[in-house]
Amino acid sequence: MATVLRRAGHTDRTQVSALAERCSSILERLRDGAQSKRADDRREPLFTISRAADLVGRSSAAIREAEKDGRLPVADRTETNRRIGYTLAQLNDMRGVFGTRPWRSPDDPCAVVAVQNFKGGVGKSTVSVHLAQYLAIRGYRVLLIDCDSQASATTLFGYVPDLDLDESETLYPFLREDERRSLEYAIRRTHFDGLDLIPANLRLFQSEYEIAARMARGQGALLDRLQQGIASVSERYDVVVIDPPPALGAISLSVLRAANALVVPVPPTVMDFSSTAAFLAMLDETMQVLQEHGLETDLAFLRFVASKVDENKSMQRELMGLMGQLYGHALVRTPLKDSAEIDNASARLMTVYELDGPTTSRSVRERCLTYLDGVNAEIEIDIRSMWPSHDARLRREGLA
C-alpha cells in the first residue's frame, strides 16, 4: 500500500496519475483478451435459416428457392452439408430481394431517440446499444451516437476509447468548430451490417466547458450544433440512437434539442425513482427554458423502461406497481430484468445480441433475450408510428 499512498489521508496528483495509468493498463489487457475481441476483429452474429426467415419475413422454403434459382447466393455449408448460418449482411440482401426492407420513406422523419437519465448507473448505455443492435438486426439503418465521455457504448463495440480513438474522430471537433458542416468524418461502420457508430472518448468532456463558456458569451445557437450534425447525415438512416452523458450539461441540452423521442431507463429502487422524479422536473424546466429562447423540444414519444429489475425483492415489486400507476402507457410493458447474461456479456465488453451462445445457461439466455426483445419491440412500434408510410402496415399488423 506504501507504493500507492505516501501517508494516510494524503494523495497527490502523481499518485492519482499512477493509479489512472495502472487502471488503464489493466483495462487494455481485459479488452485485448481472448474473450473480448477488438473492433476490427469482431464479426456479425449468425442466424439459422428459420431465424433468418422470421427476420426477413419470408419462409425457409422461399429462401431455399431463391438460392436455387440464383436470386440469392448459395449459403456456405460445413463438411457435413449443414448451413453455417447467415450473417446480418446476407439477411439484408434477402430483404432487398424479397422487398421486405423496413426502411422509412424519404418523406418520413428520421427517428432521433435519446436514451436519457441524469443519474448514472441506470442502464442507459446497455439500453442504447441493445436497442441500436436490435433495430439493425430487424433491418433498419441505424446510427448510434455516443455523447458520453465515459464512452461505455463505444467500449461495447470493442474500442479502447483513449487508445484507439483520437479526439478528432468523435463529436468533439464538430461541437467546437463552427466551420464543419457534416458529421460524416466521425461515422464508423460496425460489425453489425446497417449499424454505424460515432464514438466517444474522454476528451469529449472538455467540450462541456467550451460550449458552456461560449454560451455564456451569448452563443446560444451552439445548442443546435448536434441537431445540425444529425441533419447532415440523416438521409442515410432510419433511426439515430443517442447515448448522452448522465448529467444536465451543455451536451445533454444539445441532445434534448436534437431528439424527437426520449427513452428513460428507471431501475425500480427508491434512489433511482427519486432521481427520475427530479430528472422529470429538470426536464420540464429545461424544455420551458429552451422554448423561451425559441428552441422548442418536440417529442413524438416519451417512454420509461424499468431497468435492472429484480422482482425477488419486495420493494422493487411495489415500486414497479407504483411506476405502472404513475407512468401509465408511457411505461414499456416488458421490464428489463437484471440478468447474468447482460452482466457476463458486458464483462467481455460485448452485448447479448452478439454472443454466440449462453454464458450461463440456455434458459437464462432465452429469458434475457425475451426481456430485451420485448422492450425493444415496443420502442420499435413507437418509432414506426412516427412514419406515415408505415401507417397501413401497422394497421394490418394490428399495431396501430
C-alpha positions in Angstrom: 0.0 0.0 0.0 3.0 2.3 0.6 3.5 2.5 -3.2 0.0 3.9 -3.6 -0.4 6.2 -0.6 2.6 8.1 0.8 0.9 8.8 4.1 -2.6 8.3 5.5 -5.1 11.0 4.4 -2.9 12.4 1.6 -2.9 11.7 -2.1 -1.2 14.0 -4.6 -1.5 14.3 -8.3 1.4 12.0 -9.0 -0.3 9.2 -7.2 -3.6 9.8 -8.9 -1.8 9.7 -12.3 -0.1 6.5 -11.4 -3.4 4.9 -10.4 -5.0 6.1 -13.6 -2.2 4.6 -15.7 -2.4 1.2 -13.9 -6.1 1.1 -14.3 -5.9 2.0 -18.0 -3.2 -0.7 -18.5 -5.4 -3.4 -16.8 -8.4 -2.3 -18.8 -6.4 -2.5 -22.0 -5.4 -6.1 -21.2 -9.0 -7.0 -20.5 -10.1 -5.5 -23.8 -7.4 -7.4 -25.7 -8.3 -10.7 -24.0 -9.4 -13.7 -25.9 -13.0 -13.2 -24.8 -13.1 -9.6 -25.9 -12.0 -9.0 -29.5 -11.1 -5.5 -30.6 -13.4 -3.7 -33.0 -11.6 -4.7 -36.2 -11.7 -8.4 -35.3 -15.3 -8.7 -34.5 -17.8 -10.5 -36.8 -21.5 -10.2 -37.3 -23.8 -12.6 -35.4 -25.0 -15.7 -37.4 -28.7 -16.7 -37.8 -30.2 -20.1 -38.6 -32.3 -20.4 -41.7 -35.5 -20.5 -39.6 -34.4 -17.4 -37.7 -33.4 -15.7 -40.9 -36.8 -16.5 -42.4 -38.6 -14.9 -39.4 -36.5 -11.8 -39.5 -36.7 -11.4 -43.3 -40.5 -12.0 -43.4 -40.4 -15.0 -45.8 -40.5 -18.7 -45.3 -37.4 -21.0 -45.1 -38.7 -22.6 -48.3 -38.7 -19.2 -50.1 -35.1 -18.6 -49.1 -34.1 -22.1 -50.4 -35.9 -21.5 -53.6 -34.2 -18.1 -54.1 -30.9 -19.8 -53.6 -31.7 -22.5 -56.1 -32.8 -20.0 -58.9 -29.9 -17.7 -58.3 -31.6 -14.7 -56.8 -29.6 -15.3 -53.6 -26.1 -16.8 -53.4 -26.0 -20.4 -52.1 -25.3 -20.4 -48.3 -22.0 -21.6 -47.1 -22.0 -25.1 -45.7 -19.9 -27.3 -43.4 -18.3 -30.5 -44.5 -21.4 -32.4 -43.4 -23.5 -30.1 -45.7 -25.1 -28.1 -42.9 -25.7 -24.4 -43.4 -23.1 -22.5 -41.4 -25.6 -19.7 -40.7 -26.5 -16.4 -42.3 -24.8 -13.1 -41.5 -26.8 -9.9 -41.0 -25.4 -8.6 -44.3 -26.9 -11.7 -46.0 -30.2 -11.1 -44.3 -30.3 -7.6 -45.6 -29.6 -8.9 -49.1 -32.6 -11.2 -48.7 -34.7 -8.3 -47.6 -33.6 -6.5 -50.8 -34.5 -9.5 -53.0 -37.9 -10.1 -51.3 -38.8 -6.4 -50.9 -39.1 -6.6 -47.1 -36.8 -3.8 -46.0 -38.5 -1.9 -43.1 -36.9 1.4 -44.1 -38.8 4.7 -43.7 -40.0 6.6 -46.7 -37.7 9.6 -47.6 -40.7 11.8 -46.6 -40.8 10.3 -43.1 -38.8 12.0 -40.4 -35.6 10.3 -39.2 -36.3 9.0 -35.6 -33.8 10.5 -33.2 -34.1 8.6 -30.0 -32.2 9.8 -26.9 -31.8 7.3 -24.1 -31.6 9.8 -21.3 -31.5 10.0 -17.5 -29.4 12.4 -15.5 -28.4 9.7 -13.0 -25.6 7.3 -13.8 -25.9 3.5 -13.3 -29.4 3.2 -14.6 -28.6 1.0 -17.6 -28.5 3.9 -20.1 -25.7 2.6 -22.3 -27.0 -1.0 -22.0 -30.4 0.1 -23.4 -28.8 2.3 -26.0 -26.5 -0.3 -27.5 -29.0 -3.2 -27.4 -31.7 -1.0 -28.9 -29.4 0.0 -31.8 -28.3 -3.6 -32.4 -31.9 -4.9 -32.2 -33.0 -2.3 -34.8 -30.1 -3.2 -37.1 -31.0 -6.9 -36.8 -34.6 -6.0 -37.8 -33.2 -4.4 -41.0 -33.2 -0.7 -40.2 -30.4 1.7 -41.0 -29.1 2.9 -37.6 -26.6 5.4 -36.3 -25.6 5.2 -32.7 -24.0 8.4 -31.4 -22.0 8.1 -28.1 -22.1 11.6 -26.5 -20.8 10.4 -23.1 -17.2 11.0 -22.4 -17.1 7.8 -20.3 -17.6 6.1 -23.7 -19.4 2.9 -22.4 -21.3 2.5 -25.6 -18.1 2.9 -27.6 -16.4 0.3 -25.4 -19.1 -2.3 -26.1 -18.2 -2.1 -29.8 -14.6 -3.2 -29.0 -12.8 0.1 -28.9 -10.3 1.3 -26.2 -11.6 4.9 -26.4 -8.5 6.8 -25.4 -6.1 4.5 -27.1 -7.9 3.5 -30.3 -9.6 6.9 -30.9 -8.3 10.4 -31.3 -10.5 13.3 -30.3 -10.8 14.2 -34.0 -12.8 11.0 -34.5 -15.5 11.9 -32.0 -18.2 14.6 -31.8 -15.6 17.0 -30.3 -14.4 18.8 -33.4 -18.0 19.3 -34.7 -19.2 20.8 -31.4 -16.3 23.2 -31.2 -15.6 24.1 -34.8 -18.4 26.1 -36.5 -16.9 25.7 -40.0 -17.6 21.9 -40.0 -20.8 21.2 -41.9 -21.2 17.4 -41.5 -20.7 14.6 -39.1 -19.6 12.3 -41.9 -16.0 12.4 -40.8 -16.8 10.7 -37.4 -19.0 7.9 -38.7 -17.6 4.4 -38.4 -19.1 1.1 -39.6 -19.5 -1.6 -37.0 -19.6 -5.4 -37.2 -23.4 -5.1 -37.4 -24.4 -4.5 -41.1 -26.6 -1.4 -41.2 -25.3 -0.1 -37.8 -22.8 2.8 -37.8 -21.2 4.4 -34.7 -20.0 7.9 -33.8 -17.7 7.0 -30.9 -16.6 9.0 -27.8 -13.6 9.3 -25.6 -12.6 11.2 -22.5 -11.7 14.3 -24.5 -15.4 14.9 -25.2 -15.7 16.0 -21.6 -13.7 19.1 -22.4 -16.4 20.3 -24.9 -18.9 20.7 -22.0 -16.8 23.6 -20.6 -16.1 25.0 -24.0 -19.7 25.0 -25.1 -20.8 26.5 -21.7 -18.2 29.2 -21.9 -19.2 30.2 -25.5 -22.9 30.1 -24.5 -22.1 32.5 -21.6 -20.8 34.9 -24.3 -24.2 34.8 -26.0 -23.6 32.0 -28.5 -26.8 30.1 -27.6 -27.1 28.7 -31.1 -24.4 26.2 -30.1 -27.2 24.0 -28.7 -28.3 23.5 -32.3 -25.0 22.0 -33.4 -25.8 18.4 -32.7 -29.2 18.8 -34.4 -27.5 20.3 -37.4 -24.9 17.5 -37.4 -27.6 14.8 -37.4 -29.5 16.5 -40.1 -26.3 16.5 -42.3 -26.3 12.7 -42.4 -29.9 11.7 -41.5 -30.9 10.8 -45.1 -28.7 7.7 -44.7 -30.6 6.4 -41.6 -34.0 5.4 -40.4 -33.1 5.8 -36.7 -30.4 7.7 -34.8 -29.9 6.5 -31.2 -28.1 8.9 -28.8 -26.4 7.9 -25.6 -25.9 11.2 -23.7 -23.9 11.8 -20.5 -25.7 11.2 -17.2 -25.8 14.9 -16.2 -27.6 18.1 -17.2 -24.8 19.9 -19.1 -24.3 21.6 -22.5 -24.1 18.2 -24.3 -27.3 16.9 -22.6 -29.1 20.1 -23.6 -27.9 19.7 -27.2 -29.2 16.1 -27.1 -32.6 17.2 -25.9 -32.7 19.8 -28.7 -31.8 17.2 -31.3 -34.0 14.4 -30.2 -37.6 13.8 -31.3 -38.2 10.9 -29.0 -37.0 10.1 -25.5 -36.5 6.7 -23.7 -35.8 6.9 -19.9 -34.4 3.9 -18.1 -35.5 3.7 -14.5 -34.4 0.9 -12.1 -37.2 0.3 -9.5 -35.3 1.4 -6.4 -36.2 4.3 -4.1 -33.0 6.2 -5.0 -33.4 5.8 -8.8 -37.1 6.5 -8.7 -36.4 9.7 -6.7 -33.7 10.7 -9.1 -36.0 10.1 -12.1 -38.7 12.4 -10.4 -36.0 15.1 -10.2 -35.0 14.4 -13.8 -38.6 14.9 -15.0 -38.8 18.2 -13.0 -35.5 19.3 -14.5 -36.6 18.1 -18.0 -39.8 20.2 -17.7 -37.9 23.3 -16.6 -35.3 22.8 -19.3 -37.8 22.3 -22.1 -39.5 25.5 -20.9 -36.3 27.5 -20.9 -35.4 26.2 -24.4 -38.9 27.2 -25.6 -38.5 30.7 -24.2 -35.3 31.0 -26.2 -37.0 29.8 -29.4 -35.5 26.3 -29.1 -38.7 24.2 -28.6 -38.3 20.5 -28.0 -40.9 18.4 -29.8 -41.1 14.7 -28.7 -43.0 12.2 -30.7 -43.0 9.9 -27.7 -41.6 9.6 -24.2 -41.2 6.1 -22.8 -39.9 4.7 -19.5 -38.1 1.4 -19.3 -38.0 -0.4 -15.9 -34.3 -1.5 -16.0 -32.2 -3.7 -13.8 -35.4 -5.2 -12.3 -35.1 -7.9 -9.6 -38.7 -9.0 -8.8 -37.5 -11.2 -6.0 -37.2 -8.0 -4.0 -40.5 -6.9 -2.5 -39.7 -3.2 -2.6 -38.9 -3.5 -6.3 -42.3 -5.2 -6.9 -44.0 -2.4 -5.0 -42.2 0.3 -7.0 -43.0 -1.5 -10.3 -46.7 -1.2 -9.4 -46.3 2.5 -8.5 -44.4 3.2 -11.7 -47.2 1.5 -13.7 -49.8 3.8 -12.0 -47.8 6.9 -12.5 -46.4 6.4 -16.0 -49.4 4.5 -17.4 -49.0 3.7 -21.1 -45.7 5.6 -21.2 -44.1 2.7 -19.2 -42.8 -0.1 -21.5 -44.8 -3.2 -20.6 -41.8 -5.5 -20.6 -39.4 -5.0 -17.7 -35.7 -5.3 -18.5 -34.9 -7.7 -15.7 -31.5 -8.0 -14.1 -29.7 -10.8 -15.9 -26.3 -12.6 -15.6 -26.3 -12.8 -19.4 -26.1 -9.0 -19.6 -23.5 -8.8 -16.9 -21.4 -11.5 -18.4 -21.6 -10.0 -21.9 -20.6 -6.6 -20.5 -17.6 -8.2 -18.7 -16.5 -9.4 -22.2 -17.2 -5.8 -23.4 -19.8 -7.2 -25.7 -23.6 -7.5 -25.9 -26.1 -10.3 -25.5 -27.1 -9.9 -29.2 -23.6 -10.7 -30.5 -22.6 -13.6 -28.2 -22.5 -17.0 -30.0 -24.2 -18.8 -27.1 -25.2 -18.5 -23.4 -22.6 -17.5 -20.8 -24.8 -19.0 -18.1 -27.4 -21.5 -19.3 -29.7 -21.7 -22.3 -32.8 -20.9 -20.3 -31.2 -17.8 -18.7 -30.1 -16.6 -22.1 -33.5 -17.1 -23.6 -35.2 -15.3 -20.7 -32.8 -12.4 -21.1 -33.4 -12.2 -24.9 -37.2 -12.2 -24.2 -36.8 -9.2 -21.9 -34.5 -7.3 -24.4 -36.6 -8.2 -27.4 -39.8 -7.2 -25.6 -38.5 -3.8 -24.6 -37.0 -3.1 -28.0 -40.1 -4.3 -29.9 -42.3 -1.8 -28.1 -39.9 1.0 -28.9 -39.7 -0.2 -32.5 -43.5 0.2 -32.8 -43.2 3.8 -31.3 -40.6 4.6 -33.9 -42.7 3.2 -36.8 -45.7 5.2 -35.6 -43.6 8.3 -36.4 -43.6 7.4 -40.1 -46.8 8.0 -42.1 -45.5 5.4 -44.7 -45.9 2.7 -42.1 -49.5 3.5 -41.1 -51.1 0.9 -43.3 -48.7 -1.8 -42.3 -49.1 -1.1 -38.6 -52.9 -1.4 -39.1 -52.5 -4.7 -41.0 -50.3 -6.0 -38.2 -52.8 -4.8 -35.5 -50.3 -2.4 -34.0 -51.9 0.9 -34.9 
